[in-house]
Amino acid sequence: MTDPGRYPLLSAIDSPAALRALPETELPAVADELRDFLVHTVSQRGGHFAAGLGTVELTVALHYVFDTPHDRLVWDVGHQAYPHKVLTGRRDRLESIKHKDGLAPLPTRSESVYDTFGVGHSSTSISAGLGMAIANHLEGGDRRVVAVIGDGAMSAGLAWEALNHAGSLDVDLLVILNDNDMSISENVGALSNYLARLLSGKVYGHLRENSKKVLRRMPAAAWELVRRSEVHAKGMVLPGTLFEEMGFNYIGPVDGHDVASLATTLRNMRGLKGPQFLHVVTQKGKGYAPAEADPIKWHGPGPFDPASGTIRKEKASGPSYSQVFGEWLCDMAERDPRIVGITPAMREGSGLVEFERRFPDRYFDVAIAEQHAVTLGAGLACEGLRPVVAIYSTFLQRGYDQLIHDVALQRLPVVFAIDRGGLVGSDGATHQGAFDLSYLRCIPNLVVMAPADENECRQMLYTAATLDLPAAVRYPRGQGPGVPVVKEMTALPVGKAQLRREGRSGLALLAFGAMVAVAERLGAELDATVLNMRFVKPLDVARVLDVARRHGAIVTIEDNAVAGGAGDAVLRCLQENGVVLPCLSLGIPDRFIEHGSREENLADAGLDLDSLRAAVSRFWSGRTQPRAVPAGG
């Protein structure tokens, strides 16, 4: 339970209704307690941090002014939604966030009626909010809809598609731009807040609407002149001309840490009709000095000491796959001046910090614009360069059409370094890279590889860069089995598997990517043959058929959806060649895997050693177990 001595106001807020029962003068104190609570709670077990600190006052004001959950509040991405969870009845469970059976890392409809839309990937809030606003309009309802989006998420095309549509409709939608990096305009302080309150007030709104009624009786040319005069006059003091031209009534920028001013502005805007746009300037990490100084570092820290600002990290036994990729890209760029790196706003996560430092002219962070990242690579490849697109598995889903239409169809040599393949752990279902092998293997002209270890990852990346067609190297989050990385780069034979173990039991395990290590352990226990398949596409057909000829059964193992995955490629190979053999495909089952550690995720999916042992034993037990014929025999 929350300590009422430390949090006298917050401890009594179990719902937004309790917050709304407080006098408005108490809101600054509520915000202070909430921020302290976030620091104290997240420090114990880690979680998304800096973004939430920046939205404390905004969240308090939103739930104070709007009648949630009747009024709909839609968060974008959801990294900033911890304060929202605290104020909506989940305060005492916040320490469980991102952990197995605990609170979801992001707003999730099944968790709370206050989570009106499930999020995880960016730039969805305006589209979703507009859909809710249209539904309310069609039903003749009285609810208000608020979509909160960050300045980073505004770089995605989806957000602008939604704005373009919303501005053309007569529906009541409030879009709040949470500008925490001053990427649109700087905070102009007290004057800005005064103007925001003025422009959102009843007097201005009444005057504006009645003036329009009068002006409509004037000739069209005069009406257009006055309309333009208003827009451009506002544009001289406010950066909202673009949004006004798109059909929104723009208000702001307003100080996002002045909770009283926010409440007043939101209350005024609640009564306005049609598409509204409020520009709020906040500071990521607000109120915690280390996070203010380095919001990137404090985006999603592990447990930390709140007093010293020291993040407690487990000592790594070796480089992560992201680090392996980053080092390879730098080494490759030294060798080949055609190499360029592209990332959709994931420099740190993808291991590109050093590449940007050493090769700034060959580094392109395209912001949250996955479609553009892929097609940009295609354009670069057309002119003889060798683009490498560093992208997370689930983010590539957003550039899928471009991958097919702009890259694969034209056989352009773009390398896709796909991080976070397979089960990623605490970020949950929205970020599990469960589908990439399935959605990649069906695309013609594309080579798809999955490394078993760190060194193989480096060599596969080099292999991909030597090909004259598109290639994808898909690797998991975090560290591998600890295989030393060889600096010398050697191209692997395309479409050739690797024999890791020759067994005598008659059982063959065909493993892909991160599953090779556990397959080797299982193979040793069962005296099974183990293949590191390496290539999902092209599949090593000759090796598969040889194994089928010499063994009594085959088991495929992958950390990808069973449906349409690498195992399906093996089954199709056997079918096309008229081979009838007992086969078992093991992978991620046909359901979404929720948050937890990666180890817990693997167990949940039946891909840990104990689960695999049980599944293979059930399948293999009692079957005829012929002695394997030696290779070439």
N, C-alpha and C positions, 0 to 999 in steps of 0.2 A: 504494500500500500504506500501511496505517496505521503511523505512526511508533512503533516499540516503545520508543524512548527516552521519548517523551511519554506513551504509553499502554501501559505494560508488561503490564497485565492484559488490557485490552480487545483489544489486537492479537493475542492468542492465542485469543480466543473467536470461533470460526467457526461455532459451533452451540450451542444450549442445553445439549447434553451436556457441552461443554467448560466452560460456566459451572457446571454441577452438580458437576464434578470439583474445583472450588475449595473450600477450607474456608469455612464460613459467616462466619468473621471477616473474610474478604476482601471481602464484599459491599459494605460502605460505600465502599471504595476503587474497586470496579468502578463503582458509581453515580457517584462523583465524576468518574472518567475518561469515562464515558458522557456525562455532562452537558457536560463541556468539549468533547468530540468533537462534540456536537450544535451547540454555539455556533460552533465553528470551521468546521464543514462548511456549515451553513445560511447562515452569513454570506457565503459565497462566491457563492452563486447564488440564495439565497432559498428559501422553502418554508414549510410549516406549522411553527410554532416553539413558541409559548408553551404550548400544550396538551401537547406532548411533554416539555418541561422538567418539567412538573408530574407526569408519570407515570413518571419514571426509576426511582425506588425500587420502585414497584409492579410495573413490568415486570420488573425484575431478580428480585424476590421470586417472581413468578408462574412465570417460566421456571426458577427454581432449585428450587421446590417441586414443580411439576407436571411430568409426563413428556411434555412436548410434543415432537413433534406427536401422539403417541398420545392424550394428553389434549387435549381441544379447548379452544382459547382464542379467544373471539369478541369482537372490538372493535366498539364502536358508533361510527358516523361515520367514524372512522379518522384524524382530525386528530392524535390523540395517539399514533399508532402508529410514529413514527420510531424510538424506542428499541427497539421490537419488531423492526423491520426490521434494525437494527444487530446485535442479538443472534441473529438467525436466518440468518446467512450472507450478508447484503447490506451489510455495513459499508463495504466499499471501493467500493461503487457508490452510496452515499447521495448523493454530490454530483450525481448524474444525476437525482435525483428530480424529477418533474413536467415533465421535459424530454423531447423526442421521442426515442424508443427507449431512454429511461432507465427507472429504477424508477417504478412507478405511484405516484401521489400518495397512494393509500389502499390498505389491504389488498385483495389481488386473488388469487383462487384459482389462476389460471393462472401466477402469479409464484412462488409458494412453497407447499409442503405445510404450512407453518406458518400461512399465511393461510387459515383454515378456512372463512371466509365473506366474500364480496365486499361491501364497504360503501361508503358515500358519503353517503347521507341518514341522518338520525338515527333512533334509537329502534327499530332492528331487532334488536339483539343478543339480547335476552331471548327473543323469538319464535324466532329461529334456533337459539339455544342450547337452548331447550326441545325443539325438533324433534330435535336431535342427541341430547339426553338420553333422549328417548322411544325413539329408534331403538336406542340402546345398551341400554336396558332390555328392549326386545322381543327383542334378539339375545342377551341374557344376557351382555353384555360387562362389562368392568371399568374402562373409561375414565371419567375425570371430565370434566365440561363446566363451563367458566367463562365467563360473559357479563359483560363490563365495560361499564358505561353511565354517562354523566355526569349531573349534576344538571339540566343544561339539557335533555338528551334525555328526562329523566323527565317533562317537561311535555307530551309527546305522548301521545295516547290509546293508540297502539299499544303503548307500554311497559306501560301499566296493563292492557290487555287480556291481554298475555302474563303479567303477574304474577298476575292473577286466575285464569288457566288453570293456571299452574304450581303455585300454592298448593293446588290441588285434587287434584294427582296425587302419587303415591308414586314420584317419580323423583329421581335424584341430580343436582341442578343448583345451582351456586353463582352467585349474582348479586352482583357487586361494584358498589356505587354509588361512583363517583369524584366526590366532592362538592368541587369546586374553587372554589366561590363561597359556601360556607357558607349555601346557600339552604335547607337542611333543618335543620341545627343547627350550633352552634359546636363547635369542637374543645375537648374538656374535658381534654386533656393526659394526664398520667401516669396519673391515675385511670382514664380511659377506656381507655388501652392495657392497664392491669392487668386491668380488667373484661373486655376483649375476649379476652385470653389465658386468663383464668379460664373464661369462658363457652364458649370453643371447646375447652377441654381435655378430656381423657378422664375425669377425675374427675367434673366437672360433667355431662358427657354421660351417663356411666354412671349417676350418681345420678338424673338426670332421667328416663331411660328406665325404670329399675327402679322408680322411684316411680310412674310411669304404670301399670306392670304391677300394682302393689299397689292403686292407686286404682281400677282398672277393676273390682275385686271389690266396691267400695263402691257404695252406692246412687247413682243417676244425679245426684240433687240435690247430694250431697256432692262427687262428682267435678267437677261443674260449678263449684261454689264454690271448690274448690282451684285448678282451671284458671284461673278468673278472678283469683284472688288472685295466682297466679304472674305472669300477664300484667300486672296493674296494678302489682305490686311492681317489675317490670322497668321499666315505663313511668315510674316516679317518677325513675329515674336514667338511663334510656336512651330515646332518641327513636324506638324501634322498634315501638311498640305497633301502629301501622297495618300494618306488614309482618307482625307476628306474627298479627294478625287475618286477614290474607290467606293464612295457612298457611305462612309462612316462619319459620325460626329466625333471628332477628335478632341480629347481633353488631356492636358498634361504638358510637360512632365511634372509629376508630383513626387514629393519626397516619400519614398516607401517605408521609411522608418519613423514617420510622424503619424502615429496611430490615430490621433484625434483628427488631423486633417484628412487622412484616408477615410475615416468613418463618415465625416461630413460630405466629402466628395462622392463616396459610394451611395450614401443616402439620397443625395440629390440625383444621381444618375439612375437610381433604381426606379424613379418615376418617369424617366425619359423613354420615349417610344422610338422604335426603329433600331438600326445597327449603331452601337456605341463603341468607342475605342478609348480606353484609358491607359495612358503611358505612365508607368510607375518606375522610378529609379531606385534600385536597392544596391546593397553591397553584399556580395557573396562572402559568407563567413562572419557577418556582422556580429559584434559583441564578444568575439573570442579572438584575441590579438594574433595568435599563430595562424588561424584560418583566414583572417583578413589579409595577412602578409603573403600567404601562399595558398590561395583557394584551390588550386589544382591539386596540390599535395593533400589537402584536407577534403577533397571531394568525397571520398569514401574510405576513410582510414580504418585500420583495425583498432583494437583497444589502445588507449593512450592515457598518459598521466595528465589530467587537466591542469595541474599546477605548473608543471614544467613544459607542457606541450610536446612531450616525447612520445612518439608512436612506438608501441611495443610490437616489433616484428620478429617472426621466427627466422632463425638463421637458415639461409638457403644452402643446400648441399651442392648446388650447381646452377647453371644458367637456366632461365625459363625459356620456353620456345620463342616467346616474343624477343628476348635478348639474342637468341641464336639468329633469328631473322634479321634483327637490327645490325648485328655484326656482319652477317653475310652481305647485306645490302651495301654497307660501307666498303667492304672488300671488293664486291663486284663493281661498284662505281669507280673504284680505283683502276680496275682492269679495263672497263668498258665505258667510254664517255657517252655512249648512247643510253645508259641506264638512268631513268628518272623515277622518283618515288611519289606516289599519290596516296593520300589518306583522307577520308571524310571525317575530320575533326577528332581523330584518335591518335595523335602523335605520341603521347606518353604510353597509352595502353598498347599500341602496336610496336613499340620499340624503335621509334623514329627520331628520338631526341638528338642523338649523335649524328645521324644522317643530315638532319636539318642544319646542325652546326657546321659540319664539314662541307656540305654540298648545298648551300642555300638556294642557288640558282636552279638546282635540279630537284627541289623539294616543293611539292604543291599540297597544301592543306586546303581542301575545297569547302570546308565547313560541313555542316550536316546536309549533304547533298549527294547521296549515294548513287543516284542515277547519273548525275553529272560526272562523278568520279570515274565510273565505268566508261562512259562515252568519251570523256576527256582522254582516257588511256587509248581508246580506239583511234582518236584523231592523231595523237602523238605517234602511234604505231604506223599510221598511214604515211608519215613523213620519215620513217626509218629509225625512229627512236625505239627503245626497249622499256616501255612503262611497266612498273611494278605497282599494283594496287594492293595496299595493305588494308584489309577490311575484316571486320568480325563476321562470323558465319551468318548470324541473324540479320546483320545490316546488309549483307549482299542480297538477301531476299528482296530488299527494296529496289535493287538495281537489276532484277532478274530479266526484265524485258530487254534492257540494254545489253546484258551479257549475251543473250540470244541474238538479237537483231543487229547490234552494232559491232560486236566482237566476233562471236562464233561464226555467224553467217558469212562474214568476210574473211575468215581465217586469219585474223590479225594477231600477231605475237604479243599478246598482253599476258603478263604473269599475275595471277591472283594469289596473294599470300593470305590465306584464310585462317585467321586466329579464332580462338574460342570455339573450335569445332568439337562436337560431342557435348557432354554434360558439363556445365560450367559451375554449378553450385548455387551460391547464395543469391544471385540475381534472379533465380527462378525461371518459370516457364517462358517468359517473354524473351529470355536471353539464351536458353538452351540451344546449342547448335546441333539440333537433332535431325535436321532434314537435308543438310547440304549434299551428302553423297547421293541422296535420292534425286534431288532437283538438278544436280550437275551431270549425273551419268546418262541422262536422257538427251543431252545436248550434243549434236554432231560436232565434229572438228575439235572437241575439247579433251585434253589429256587431264586426268584426275589422279592425284597421288595422295597417299596418306602415310606419313613417316612413323616408323615404330619407335624411334628414339631421336635424341638431339642431333647426333651426327648425320643420321639419315635425312633429317629435315634440311640440314645445310646442303647436302648433296642433291636432294630433290629440288631445292630452290635453284641450284646451279643448272640442273638438268632442264628445268622449266625455261630458264633464261637462254638456253642454247637452241630451243626449238623454234621452228618457223610457223607455229600455230599456237593458239591460246592454250594455256596450261594453268591448272590450279593445284596448289599444295595446301592441304588442309591439316591443321595441327591443333592440339588441345590447349586449354588454358593452363598456365602454371608450368611446373617442371616435368621432365620426362623421367625415365628410369635411371638416369645418371651416366649415360654412355659418353665418354670423352669426345669432344668435337675435334675432328681433324681439319686443320687449316687448309690443306690442299684440297681443291675442289675437283671432283671426278663425276662426269655424267654417268648416270645409271642407264642400263639398257632399257629402253622404253617397252613397257608391257611385259616385263619379266619379273616373276616372283622369286623369292629367296627361300631355300630350304633351311629352316632353323633346327629341325630335329627329325631324324628318321626313326620312327617307332616300329614295333613289331606286333602290336595288338590288333592291327587291322582297322584302327580308327584314325582318321585324319582330321586335324583342326586347321582350318583356313582362317587366319586372323588378319584384320585390317587395322593399320594405324596403332593407336594407343592400346589396343587389345592384344597386341602381339606379346607383350611382357607377361600378362596373366595367362595367355594361352600356353606359353612355354612352361610355366609352373604347372599348369594342369596337364600338359603333355607328358612331363616328367613323372607325374603321379600315375597316369594311366598308360604309360608307354605308348603314347600316340605320336604320329607324325605331325609336325607343326610347320606350316608354311606362313611366312611373312609375305602377304600378297603384294604389298607395295602399291600396285596400280589397280585402282577401281576401274579405270578406263584408259587405254585398252586392257582388258582382262587377259591374263596369261592363260589362254585357252589350252595350249599344249600341256602345260603343267597340271591344270585342273583335270584334263582327261587322263593323264598319266596316273595321277593320284587316284582317280576313280577306278581305273583298271586294276590297281594294286591293293585297294582297300575295300573293306566291307561297308563302310559308312563314312559320311562327311558331315562335319559340323562347321558352320561359318560363324564368326564372332566379330561384331563391329559395334562401335559406340555411335550408332546412327539408327534412325527409324528402320525397323524391320521391313516395313512396307516400302518397296521400291529401292531398297538399299543395295549394298554390295553383295549381300547374300542372295538377293534376287538375281543379280547378274550371274552368279555361279549356277543357280538353279536353271536359269535360261540356257546357259552354256551346255549343261548336261542334257536338257530337253532337246535342244537343237541338234545334238549329236547322237540322239537315240539311246542315251545312257540311263538305265533304271537302277537307282541306288538309294538306300535310305539316307535322307538328308535332314538336318536340323539347322534352322537359321535362328541365331541368337543376336538380339540387338535391343534397341529401345522399343518397348511395346507401344501399341496404338493408343496412347494416352499422353497427356502432358505431364511432365515431371516437375513437381513444385520445388521450392527453395529448400536448401540445406547445404551441407558441405558436399564437395564433389564425391567424396567417398560414400556419403549417405545417398546421394543421387544414384551412384552406380549400384548400390545395394537395392534401392527402390526399383531400378530398372532390371534387376536380375543379372547384373554384369560384374559383380564382385566375385572373388575367387570361390567363396562358399556357395553362392547361388549358381555359378557356372558349373561347379563340381556336381551339385545336385541335379541340375538340368541334364547335363551330359550323361551322368550315371543312369538316370531314369531312361534316357533314350537308348543307351548302349547296352544296358543290362539285359541279358537273356538272348541277345542277338548272336547269330553265328559269327564267330570271330576268327576268320581265316588268318593264317600267318601271312604277313605282308610279303609281297614279292619284291626283292631288292631292285632299286632303280636300274633299268637297263636289262633286267632279268627276264 
